[in-house]
Amino acid sequence: MDILDAAKLLRFQTDWERRFHEYDLLLTAGIDADEAERIVRRAAADRAALQQEGIAA
């Protein structure tokens, strides 16, 4: 593991923190709350699928 990987792991300690951060960014960008929630849920599902395949996300 290099320094970049360590920084990525430490940035968000939990999945909830990552989802909240993504959701907050989308709201700040002017995305509708329902659409932001859909995007965050889809991104989390995609990330989980990649982790199951052994691809770092």
C-alpha positions in Angstrom: 0.0 0.0 0.0 1.4 3.4 -1.0 0.7 6.8 0.6 -2.1 7.5 -1.8 -3.9 4.3 -0.9 -3.5 5.1 2.8 -4.9 8.6 2.3 -7.9 7.2 0.5 -8.6 4.8 3.3 -8.3 7.5 6.0 -10.4 10.1 4.2 -13.7 8.2 4.9 -13.7 5.9 7.9 -17.1 4.5 7.1 -19.3 4.0 4.1 -21.8 6.3 5.7 -19.2 9.2 5.8 -18.4 8.7 2.1 -22.1 8.6 1.1 -22.9 11.7 3.2 -19.9 13.6 1.6 -21.0 12.6 -1.9 -24.6 13.6 -1.2 -23.6 16.9 0.3 -21.4 17.7 -2.8 -24.3 16.9 -5.1 -26.7 19.1 -3.1 -24.1 21.9 -3.1 -23.9 21.6 -6.9 -27.6 22.2 -7.2 -28.8 18.6 -7.8 -32.3 17.8 -6.5 -32.3 15.9 -3.2 -34.1 12.8 -4.7 -31.7 12.7 -7.6 -28.7 13.1 -5.4 -29.8 10.2 -3.2 -30.3 8.0 -6.3 -26.8 8.9 -7.6 -25.2 8.2 -4.2 -27.0 4.8 -3.8 -25.9 3.8 -7.4 -22.3 4.9 -6.7 -22.3 2.8 -3.5 -23.6 -0.2 -5.3 -21.1 0.1 -8.1 -18.3 0.6 -5.5 -19.4 -2.6 -3.7 -19.5 -4.6 -6.9 -16.0 -3.4 -7.8 -14.7 -4.4 -4.3 -16.2 -7.9 -4.7 -14.3 -8.2 -8.0 -11.1 -7.2 -6.2 -10.8 -3.9 -7.9 -9.9 -1.0 -5.5 -12.5 1.7 -5.6 
